[in-house]
Amino acid sequence: MNPNIKSFEIRWADLDPNRHVANITFSSLMNERRMAYLVEHDFTQRSFQQHNIGPVVLKEEFNYMKEVMPNETVHIDIELLGHTADYKIVKWCHSLFNTKGQQAVYSEVLFAWFDLESRKLTVPPKALIDIMECMPKSEYFRIFSSEEIKNTQIPNKTLEL
C-alpha cells in the first residue's frame, strides 16, 4: 500500500445516532493522520516539548461524498496544500477512502505553529520545515501570504448579556 496512507478501523464509539460515522470522528481521524505523519518522520511529542511548540487549528473543513459505516477500514492520505513563506501558517489536506477505495471525505485544515511560552504564532524549527518540504504536495499547492489569512471575511458580532 502507498506509504502516504494510514488505515483506521471504524469502531462503535465512532458512530452517531444514525449509525454512521459521526462528524467529530472524521476530525479526530484526520488529526491522528497528521500526528502519525510527523511521528513517522521522527517529530514526536518529545520534539514538540523540546521546541516548546504545538499546532493550533485555525480552520477545518470537510466535504462528504460517501457514507462510512461501522467496521469499515478507512484509509487516509496527507498532502501539503500550502503555507506562508516562513511556514508559520500551513494548510494540509486529506482524502479518506472507504473499504472499496472510493474517496468518501475530503478535508482541509489550516493551522499555525504556536509557541507555548510566548503564546504567539511562531516559525517552526528547521526539522519540522524539512519534514513539510518532503511532504507530498497537492496538485493545488501554493504559497500564500499571511494577509490572505487575516483578510478572511468573518462577521463581527456581539452578544448583549
C-alpha positions, 0 to 999 in steps of 0.5 A: 500500500502507498506509504502516504496512507494510514488505515483506521478501523471504524469502531462503535464509539465512532458512530452517531445516532444514525449509525454512521460515522459521526462528524467529530470522528472524521476530525479526530481521524484526520488529526491522528493522520497528521500526528502519525505523519510527523511521528513517522518522520521522527517529530514526536511529542518529545520534539514538540516539548523540546521546541516548546511548540504545538499546532493550533487549528485555525480552520477545518473543513470537510466535504462528504461524498460517501457514507462510512459505516461501522467496521469499515477500514478507512484509509487516509492520505496527507498532502501539503496544500500550502503555507506562508513563506516562513511556514508559520501558517500551513494548510494540509489536506486529506482524502479518506477512502472507504473499504472499496477505495472510493474517496468518501471525505475530503478535508482541509485544515489550516493551522499555525505553529504556536509557541507555548511560552510566548503564546504567539504564532511562531516559525517552526524549527528547521526539522519540522520545515524539512519534514513539510518540504518532503511532504507530498504536495497537492496538485493545488499547492501554493504559497500564500501570504499571511494577509490572505489569512487575516483578510478572511471575511468573518462577521463581527458580532456581539452578544448583549448579556 
